Amino acid sequence: MFENLQDRLGSILNGLTGRGALSEADVSAALREVRRALLEADVALDVVRSFTDRVREKAVGAEILKSIKPGQMVVKIVHDELIEMLGGEGVGIDLHAPAPVVVMMVGLQGSGKTTTTAKIAHRLSTREKKKVLMASLDTRRPAAQEQLRQLGAQANVDTLPIISGQSPTDIATRAVQAAKLGGHDVVILDTAGRTHIDEPLMVEMADIKKRSNPHEILLVADSLTGQDAVNLARSFDERVGITGLVLTRMDGDGRGGAALSMRAVTGKPIKLIGVGEKMTELEEFHPRRIADRILGMGDIVSLVERAAENIDAEKAAAMAAKMAKGKFDLDDLADQLRQMQKMGGMGGIMGMMPGMSGMKDKMAAAGLDDKLFGRQIAIIQSMTRAERTNPDLLKHSRKKRIAAGSGTDAAAINKLLKMHRQMADMMKMMGGKGKGGMMKQMMGGLAGKMGLGGGMGGIGGGMPDLSNIDPRQLEALQKQAEAAGLGKPGGGMPGLGGLPGGLSGLGGAKLPGLGGGFPGLPGLPKKK
């Protein structure tokens, strides 16, 4: 999502930042390209027009600071307006109401309402520790109620028992009553959809709203539908009255126009985005972070949060202890690769690193896609325990056996071994004696730059425990990262040398590991 828009806006704005002075004609020419890029990304015409008008007004009349180039000022204005178009501040689901809080899910058939209902229930029960009841009001689609029941069992969330023959409004009344009797904090009503908006659907939604008195009405929309999603949002808001939006399939290759248009057209906040099929793949929508990603400025905070959710603290501490002794075997390498897969693979991590968004295409061209991780893990799993602990045992006959077992060849095994050797050497340097080891010095320096103080967890004790950091502190961390030069387009990550030099062993800065990298930072909360 947003990749085409990111590439287009990146090239337009890069052309501006290199210039010492900008004329009104330069700004107008750039904004014409911005307008074209937004329209190609399926953003609604009236939204594009108001966006470019606001940018032009501010850019032409902007008071340029002596320390800032005019082009950089325009980038800042585009960035600020993009945040404003996406909604300013992130807004979560509002549960400030007497229990049980009723959340009504509406939307068209096929938009992912039922799966999203289960994801929200799972999120509220695990993160907010709320007791949630789900109820399916979809009496038309075959097995819709059974689908929600199975998802409830999978997410360990209560579902309303199915009674055949009841109308949607009767089920809604029974669900609210059952939630009161069962001591539930939240009841989520999964309503029926249609393939298109029609009068009976709107009448049914209005009746359910009247009967259940929901505190939140969330419209679930498929972000790949583009302009139609905007019309859908407008219709539901006029007839039923929605309080927020949930966009599904944000991990797809759509152009992102729906996300940029829907907030501007309806004035209602995008509260959550679905980024995958798994129960855990639902994220809060943060306009600033999305704007940063679109303009290639990275998203350190989301990367840290994703790391916190996916990293096992005990494994991380064990890895830190091994690193401190300079030990790093093939099992450790496999763990690092699996951690990176969980965090969205190389492409997902690169997209969130400041100045790294352009690296994804270069890596893809070099054949360094996420399938490579799977192949490397298969090679390691085809080895015996002794071979994984001591790679020096791997002579020609053993490599032949491993290649047959993993469906690869000797060249792939040699590349993996070279990558492991480079990383193992780096671990020895980082865990070495003298001034507390290179790893401690490097991480201590980075932490100092970001105002965190100290070193890193088990290696030099000072990385904050992310389980205790609230969202405001994480936003502050993002700002500190930007001040340290991590948030500038093209700024790169310190210690990685900007990365264009290649990726160790993956083809040639030593990312899977990063000295334990994000996949392996001690001090992170344990997985639930």
Buried (B, 14 or more C-beta within 10 A) or exposed (E): BBBBBBBBBBEBBBBBBEBEEBEEEBBEBBBEBBBEBBBEBBBBEEBBEBBBEBBBEBBBEBEBEEEEBBBBBBBBBBBBBBBBBBBEEBBEBEBEEEBBBBBBBBBBBEBBBBBBBBBBBBBBBBEEEBBBBBBBBBBEBEEBBEBBBEBBEEBEBBBBEEEEEBEBBBBBBBBBEBBEEEEBBBBBBBBBBBEEBEEEBBEBBEBBBEBBEBBBBBBBBBBBBBBBBBEBBBBBBEBBEBBBBBBBBBBBEBBBBBBBBBBBBBEBBBBBBBBBEEBBBBBBBBBBBBBBBBBBBBBBBBBBBBBBBBBBBEBBBBBBBBBBEBBBBBBBBBBBBBBBBBBBBBBBBBBBBBBBBBBBEBBEEEEBBBEBBBBBBBBBBBBEEEBBEEBEEBEEEBBEBBBEEBEBEEEBBEBBBEBBBBBBEBBBEBBBEEEBBBBBBBBBEBBBBBEBEBBBBBBBEBBBEBEEBEEEEBBBBBBBBBEBBBBBBBBBBBEBEBBEEBBBBBBBBBBBBBBBBBBBBBBBBEBE
